[in-house]
Amino acid sequence: MKRSLPADIRCSLPEAAVPLLDRVVEAADREEASVYLVGGPVRDWLMGRAIRDIDLLVESDTLDGAARIAEAAASKNVQVTRHDRFATVTLQQGDALVELATSRSESYAHDGALPSVTPARIEDDLLRRDFSVNALALPLSKAAWNRHPGIVAVEDGERDLAEGQLRVLSPVSFRDDPTRALRAARLAPRLGFSVTRGTHSALREGLRVGAFGRVSGERLRRELVKIFEDAAIGLDPSLSFRLLDSWHVLGALEPGLELPRESVLALRRLGRVIEEPPWAVTRFRPWLAGFALWLTPLSPGLRRRALRRLAVRGEASRRIASMAVHRDAQLKALAAARGRGAVDALLGELKDEELHALYAWSTPACRRRIHRYCTEDRGKRIPVTGQDLVGLGLKGQIVGRALKRVRAAFLDGEVTDRDGALVLAGEVGRRRARPSTRKVRRVSQAKAPLQPPSLSAKETQKSQ
């Protein structure tokens, strides 16, 4: 696993972030400050993986060390965001993002609480981290290199990396921060690592003392959301949830919460389409589909309690609940749909999260229909507009109905051009108008005053 330190690590970094990182290192050299690449980026580099995030550590005697370097590296094109409580700073330039933190130690007022921080040496900072394979640092600035000419590691982090195992650095690690269990469930399957016996023991201790109950729903949700974000780089979400279920973590989040058996395959399918999208998506939030796949088989009451516990509120909560309520009817209608127009009418109102969830739930035949709709039919435009139909004399709701009928006919090949579409729209308008006319006629007849029967000519003469 060990390799000689390269003169330039930039080839493994996101291309857009290289200029920003250069500015930070140059500022550190001017200030004679020690700056390190730290944590997951070092782990990924040692494993030969591309570095996704840039996390830097500034070794300092005061908590404003990261802020000083950030200010020295800032320019009019660089946005600086300070988080003084945690001694961290974010630098952003375009799509590039660099996180700077001051080396620190942490203490917790109680299990699951947010930490209080004080300045510390880099070795102490590494010891506060979640797993030994993340307690690694790579010197970048001259001062850092002079002090540590190579990888900085604590608690045999390099050995654990070589052996492919995930190990916490303290037996009370999960008591201090229970969300580390959710991180372990992401990292272990994504990296292909096993979890050590000591880590399992520490997790059981955290469960025993009820540490998870003291963590806010927002923090728990953010960690679960990352499971679906990591699917884009190869994580199978079902593996993470299976680990959390087998570790009894899900039940610790909310009594009765579990991973239903029927959700496993659907989550696996969702992971595949997130990693290799079969169709173009916009503003897609994978976790919404993922939560729906996970929670739908549960009872409505438990589903509501789980969403409240994970602080899923408002529009997101309503959409997840709606996917659960309408799933069976949508799957049945999709299987029974005849023609591309019928499929379009069913799927046209759904957003990408609903489409992904439905795809993951569906049979192979229905998945092919969803795929064809998303890749071929969704973007098609019919040869007429609403204004064209208004020009035919159509009004109100009839315009929308006619457009839907024309779209279905266009996708099914019944009409192919503007003239045919206008003819069909006109027919729809006339059919919609006839029932209304007949109804009015019946009503007028019913309200007409009764007349005496007319007499024939002969009867008239007799009466005279």
LINCOR-V696002 format. One record per residue. N is the residue number from 1. RES is the residue in one small letter. PSI is psi in radians with two decimals (none if undefined). OMEGA is omega in whole degrees, -180 to 180 (* if undefined). Layout:
n = [N N]
res = [RES RES]
psi = [PSI PSI]
omega = [OMEGA OMEGA]
This chain:
n = [1 2 3 4 5 6 7 8 9 10 11 12 13 14 15 16 17 18 19 20 21 22 23 24 25 26 27 28 29 30 31 32 33 34 35 36 37 38 39 40 41 42 43 44 45 46 47 48 49 50 51 52 53 54 55 56 57 58 59 60 61 62 63 64 65 66 67 68 69 70 71 72 73 74 75 76 77 78 79 80 81 82 83 84 85 86 87 88 89 90 91 92 93 94 95 96 97 98 99 100 101 102 103 104 105 106 107 108 109 110 111 112 113 114 115 116 117 118 119 120 121 122 123 124 125 126 127 128 129 130 131 132 133 134 135 136 137 138 139 140 141 142 143 144 145 146 147 148 149 150 151 152 153 154 155 156 157 158 159 160 161 162 163 164 165 166 167 168 169 170 171 172 173 174 175 176 177 178 179 180 181 182 183 184 185 186 187 188 189 190 191 192 193 194 195 196 197 198 199 200 201 202 203 204 205 206 207 208 209 210 211 212 213 214 215 216 217 218 219 220 221 222 223 224 225 226 227 228 229 230 231 232 233 234 235 236 237 238 239 240 241 242 243 244 245 246 247 248 249 250 251 252 253 254 255 256 257 258 259 260 261 262 263 264 265 266 267 268 269 270 271 272 273 274 275 276 277 278 279 280 281 282 283 284 285 286 287 288 289 290 291 292 293 294 295 296 297 298 299 300 301 302 303 304 305 306 307 308 309 310 311 312 313 314 315 316 317 318 319 320 321 322 323 324 325 326 327 328 329 330 331 332 333 334 335 336 337 338 339 340 341 342 343 344 345 346 347 348 349 350 351 352 353 354 355 356 357 358 359 360 361 362 363 364 365 366 367 368 369 370 371 372 373 374 375 376 377 378 379 380 381 382 383 384 385 386 387 388 389 390 391 392 393 394 395 396 397 398 399 400 401 402 403 404 405 406 407 408 409 410 411 412 413 414 415 416 417 418 419 420 421 422 423 424 425 426 427 428 429 430 431 432 433 434 435 436 437 438 439 440 441 442 443 444 445 446 447 448 449 450 451 452 453 454 455 456 457 458 459 460 461 462 463 464]
res = [m k r s l p a d i r c s l p e a a v p l l d r v v e a a d r e e a s v y l v g g p v r d w l m g r a i r d i d l l v e s d t l d g a a r i a e a a a s k n v q v t r h d r f a t v t l q q g d a l v e l a t s r s e s y a h d g a l p s v t p a r i e d d l l r r d f s v n a l a l p l s k a a w n r h p g i v a v e d g e r d l a e g q l r v l s p v s f r d d p t r a l r a a r l a p r l g f s v t r g t h s a l r e g l r v g a f g r v s g e r l r r e l v k i f e d a a i g l d p s l s f r l l d s w h v l g a l e p g l e l p r e s v l a l r r l g r v i e e p p w a v t r f r p w l a g f a l w l t p l s p g l r r r a l r r l a v r g e a s r r i a s m a v h r d a q l k a l a a a r g r g a v d a l l g e l k d e e l h a l y a w s t p a c r r r i h r y c t e d r g k r i p v t g q d l v g l g l k g q i v g r a l k r v r a a f l d g e v t d r d g a l v l a g e v g r r r a r p s t r k v r r v s q a k a p l q p p s l s a k e t q k s q]
psi = [-0.57 2.55 2.75 2.49 2.17 2.69 -0.45 2.07 -0.01 -0.42 -0.33 -0.08 2.76 2.27 -0.69 -0.39 -0.21 -0.86 -0.67 -0.71 -0.68 -0.71 -0.72 -0.79 -0.70 -0.72 -0.69 -0.69 -0.68 -0.65 -0.04 0.75 2.67 2.01 2.34 2.55 2.35 2.65 -2.39 -0.69 -0.68 -0.75 -0.85 -0.67 -0.74 -0.47 0.01 0.34 2.74 2.52 2.19 -0.76 2.64 1.84 2.10 2.61 2.25 2.01 2.16 2.71 -0.18 2.76 -0.16 0.26 -0.82 -0.68 -0.67 -0.76 -0.67 -0.74 -0.66 -0.48 -0.17 2.73 -3.13 -0.36 -0.02 2.16 2.25 2.21 2.10 2.50 1.40 -0.54 -0.60 0.17 0.72 2.74 2.48 2.26 2.28 2.30 1.81 -2.20 -0.10 2.40 2.27 2.26 2.22 2.38 2.55 2.38 2.32 2.86 2.81 2.59 2.65 2.26 -0.59 2.94 2.30 -0.03 2.78 2.57 2.71 2.43 2.61 2.65 2.61 2.96 2.87 -0.62 -0.69 -0.63 -0.75 -0.58 -0.33 -0.06 3.01 -0.88 2.69 -0.56 -0.20 -0.05 1.01 2.54 2.53 2.05 2.37 -0.76 2.89 -0.76 -0.70 -0.73 -0.68 -0.57 -0.69 1.51 1.11 -3.02 2.33 2.16 2.63 2.74 0.75 0.67 -0.70 -0.64 -0.77 -0.62 -0.74 -0.60 -0.08 0.87 2.57 2.14 2.28 2.78 -0.06 2.51 -0.27 0.36 -0.76 -0.34 -0.72 -0.77 1.58 -0.40 -0.23 -0.46 -0.68 -0.60 -0.69 -0.67 -0.39 -0.85 -0.75 -0.92 -0.55 -0.67 -0.20 0.53 2.73 2.82 2.24 2.81 -0.69 -0.63 -0.72 -0.71 -0.73 -0.64 -0.75 -0.65 -0.73 -0.68 -0.70 -0.68 0.04 0.55 -0.55 -0.49 -0.25 0.10 2.40 2.66 -0.60 -0.76 -0.72 -0.78 -0.73 -0.69 -0.67 -0.63 -0.64 -0.45 -0.76 -0.49 -0.68 -0.27 -0.48 -0.35 0.42 0.00 2.30 1.93 -0.55 -0.56 -0.72 -0.78 -0.56 -0.68 -0.82 -0.64 -0.80 -0.49 -0.03 0.41 -0.68 -0.76 -0.44 -0.43 -0.72 2.19 2.28 -0.24 2.35 -3.13 1.86 2.54 -0.68 -0.20 -0.35 -0.91 -0.67 -0.72 -0.65 -0.76 -0.74 -0.74 -0.68 -0.74 -0.41 -0.73 -0.74 1.45 2.17 -0.18 2.83 2.44 2.72 2.38 0.79 2.20 1.71 -0.59 -0.49 -0.80 -0.72 -0.77 -0.67 -0.76 -0.68 -0.80 -0.32 -0.77 -0.22 2.87 2.61 -0.67 -0.80 -0.65 -0.75 -0.73 -0.69 -0.74 -0.70 -0.75 -0.61 0.20 0.69 1.94 3.08 -2.38 -0.68 -0.78 -0.73 -0.69 -0.70 -0.76 -0.69 -0.72 -0.69 -0.75 -0.70 -0.03 -0.96 -0.72 -0.68 -0.73 -0.70 -0.77 -0.65 -0.70 -0.55 -0.17 2.39 1.98 2.73 -0.52 -0.68 -0.69 -0.73 -0.72 -0.60 -0.72 -0.25 -0.48 -0.07 2.52 2.99 -0.61 -0.76 -0.71 -0.75 -0.73 -0.79 -0.70 -0.77 -0.51 -0.36 2.86 2.89 -0.70 -0.74 -0.59 -0.64 -0.64 -0.75 -0.74 -0.77 -0.70 -0.82 -0.58 -0.43 -0.81 -0.55 -0.65 -0.02 2.51 2.39 2.78 0.12 2.83 2.98 -0.62 -0.61 -0.69 -0.58 -0.63 -0.38 -0.16 0.07 2.58 2.78 -2.40 -0.40 -0.57 -0.85 -0.72 -0.69 -0.69 -0.71 -0.72 -0.70 -0.71 -0.79 -0.76 -0.65 -0.78 -0.55 -0.04 0.17 -0.54 2.55 -0.19 3.12 -0.74 -0.81 -0.65 -0.70 -0.68 -0.80 -0.72 -0.70 -0.71 -0.72 -0.74 -0.72 -0.68 -0.64 -0.50 -0.59 -0.88 -0.67 -0.73 -0.78 -0.69 -0.76 -0.71 -0.74 -0.68 -0.73 -0.63 -0.66 -0.51 -0.12 2.45 2.52 2.37 2.54 2.60 2.47 2.56 2.58 2.96 -0.74 -0.74 -0.57 -0.75 -0.70 -0.68 -0.48 none]
omega = [-178 177 180 -178 -178 177 -177 -180 -171 -178 179 -175 172 -173 -177 -175 -175 180 -180 178 177 179 -179 -179 177 178 179 178 177 -179 -177 -179 179 179 -177 163 -168 172 -176 178 178 177 -178 179 179 178 -180 180 176 178 -178 -177 178 178 -178 178 178 179 -173 176 179 -175 180 -179 -180 -180 -180 180 179 179 179 -179 -174 174 -178 -180 -177 178 -178 177 -178 174 -169 -178 -178 177 180 179 176 174 180 176 -175 178 -177 -179 178 178 176 176 174 178 -172 169 -175 172 -175 180 176 -178 177 -180 172 -172 166 -171 174 -180 -177 176 -178 180 178 178 -180 -179 -179 -173 -170 -175 -176 -179 174 180 -177 179 180 -178 179 -178 -179 -179 179 180 180 -180 -178 -178 -180 180 173 -179 176 175 174 180 179 179 178 178 179 -178 177 179 -178 -175 176 -175 -178 178 177 -175 -178 172 178 -177 -178 -179 176 177 178 176 178 179 174 -172 -175 179 -179 179 -176 -177 171 179 -174 180 179 178 176 179 178 179 178 178 177 178 -177 -177 178 -176 -176 -180 -178 179 -179 178 180 -180 179 -179 -179 179 178 177 -179 177 -179 174 180 176 179 179 169 180 173 -176 -178 179 178 -179 176 176 -180 179 -179 177 -179 179 -179 178 177 177 178 -179 180 -178 -178 173 179 -177 -177 179 -172 -177 180 178 178 178 179 178 -179 -177 174 -179 180 -176 180 177 -178 180 176 177 -178 176 -174 -175 177 176 -179 178 178 179 -179 -168 -175 -179 180 178 -180 180 179 178 179 180 180 179 177 -178 -179 176 173 -172 171 -175 -180 179 -179 -179 178 178 -180 178 180 -176 -172 -174 -173 180 180 179 179 180 180 179 -177 -176 179 179 -178 178 180 177 179 180 -180 -173 -171 -178 -176 175 -174 179 179 180 179 180 180 178 -178 180 -164 170 179 -179 180 177 177 179 179 -179 180 178 -175 -176 -174 -168 -173 -176 -178 177 179 -172 177 178 176 180 176 -178 174 177 176 -178 178 -177 170 -176 -179 178 180 179 180 178 178 -180 178 180 179 180 180 180 179 178 -180 173 -176 -177 -175 -178 179 179 179 178 -179 179 178 178 178 179 -180 179 180 -178 -175 -180 180 -180 180 -179 179 -179 180 -180 -179 178 -178 -177 -179 -179 -179 179 176 -179 -179 180 177 -179 -179 180 -180 -180 179 -179 177 *]
